[in-house]
């Protein structure tokens, strides 16, 4: 796993980079900045393995930023993003690891990842670890085998069935319920026949791809046996009390925060997931707020702002979190940033919802700016 920072002055591209890099299981985003000066100030605390830097930025361009990062640490690998191929030679003058031509694509991220992974065999031999599959439910349903390759599903129903099992680990699920969920308009005999075939395909796939998970037959249905394999959703289920009863184990809470990379099974049109998706969204929101408020109490303003940025990249219209950021700027002595921040949120709110921001937020901004 590589710890990553992203520096990109154009907010839409920054958000896209966060999505593309965040979806890759080999990366954990620990910082995302639209200001190169703020990124440089945070370097000593973050100590990232990788830095994705935009080349074309005002005041301090990516090449200057990389040079100053190299002076602080020679362990951070630099990957430039640029719309101009001629910057490539300049990039390597500051010892860049690689560069990506815009527009950035998942394939470009994978190419960089492949290069990085090829440089890691020595570390793997000194501390051998068993190969493991990777399962992710937040942000999208993504299953990778121990080789790191994405699992390809034989049918959409096979994928949906596995997703449902992942949402209810260890639970005995009635076969009639599963058949009705997947084929609600089909005759009973035909639906149960389809379920039997889909279970067979799923078990076969899990075995062939060495996912380390099994589907067990019970008296009236089936259940998923994780065989010791963990994944993001399971971690959230096991840590419900960590969030609901207030944070005591900070390390555990920080890990959970990093595991949530978007709504549950995002972009999957499963009707049964709606209530679950809303529940975990509320859980994540509570966790994010608790962590940010803790950072604010300790006056760890950069950490608090990074967490808020991470949260708002997923839920940009969440009013309470936007208000918390405004409060944060006021309490940290950065009142000059409030007007610009609120104007940006106001434009987004109007564009997406066709409404004005809540009156309470508008009033609080006015009070802070008096």
QUIBELBEL-V843595 format. One record per helix or strand of 2 or more residues. SS is the DSSP state (2 for helix, 1 for strand). FROM is the first residue (numbers start at 1). TO is the last residue. If there is no record, write none. Layout:
<<SS | FROM | TO> <SS | FROM | TO>>
This chain:
<<1 | 2 | 7> <2 | 11 | 22> <1 | 27 | 33> <2 | 36 | 46> <1 | 50 | 54> <2 | 62 | 72> <1 | 77 | 82> <2 | 87 | 93> <1 | 98 | 101> <2 | 106 | 118> <2 | 121 | 126> <1 | 134 | 136> <1 | 142 | 144> <2 | 156 | 167> <1 | 173 | 174> <2 | 175 | 182> <2 | 188 | 208> <1 | 214 | 217> <1 | 221 | 225> <2 | 232 | 238> <2 | 240 | 244> <2 | 250 | 259> <2 | 271 | 297> <2 | 301 | 314> <2 | 319 | 331> <2 | 335 | 353> <2 | 359 | 369>>
